[in-house]
Amino acid sequence: MQKFEDRIAELEMKVTFQENLLETLNHSLVEQQFVIDKMQVQLRYLASKLKDMQPSNIASRSEETAPPHY
């Protein structure tokens, strides 16, 4: 009978450890998702800022006219 009680106690300890581990992993996952969500918002903001930027006042090489001595 003592063998079964020892075995039950061991199983209870394992279940307790697993529950604690799952809670810790879940907490880590929630934190990571928060960071990912924040980064996505920042990326969208940067992308919209890049789209809204004014074009450069410098002409591209294909738009430049050749100097008169050519």
N, C-alpha and C positions, 0 to 999 in steps of 0.2 A: 504493500500500500504506500509506503514511503517513496518508493521509486516513482509511482504515478504522481504523487504530490510534488516531488522534485521536478518532474518533467513538466507539469502544469505551471509551476513557478517559472521555469526556464522559458516556456512559451509566452507567459504573460510578460516577462522582461523583454523578450524579442518584439512582441507586439507594441509595447510601450516605446521601445527604441525606434521601431518603424514609424509609429505615429509621429514621434518627435521629428524624425528625419523628413517625413512627408510635409510636415508643417514648415520646417526650415526651407525645404526646396520650393514649396509654394510661395513663401515669402520672397525668396530670391527671384522667382519667376515674375512675381508681381512687380518687384523693383525694376527688373530688366525691361518689362513691358512699358513701364512708366518712362524709362530712359529712351526706349525706341520711339514711343509716341512723341516725346519732346523733340527728339532729333528729326522726326518726320515733319513736325511743325516748322522747325528751323530751316529745313531743306526747302519746304514749300515757300517760306518767306524769302529765302535767298534766290530761289528760282524766279519768283515774281519780281524781285528787285532787279535781277539781270534782264528780264524782259522789258522792264520799264526804263532801263538806262538809255540816255540819249546817245545817238550814234556819234562817233568821233568826228571832230571837225577836220581831221586830216583825211585827204582823199586816198583811196587805195591806189596801188601802182597802175592798175588798169584804167583808172579814171584820170590819172595825171596826164597833162599835155606835155609833149616833148619840148625841151628848151629850143629857142629859135635857132641856135647854131647847128641843129641836126638837120 
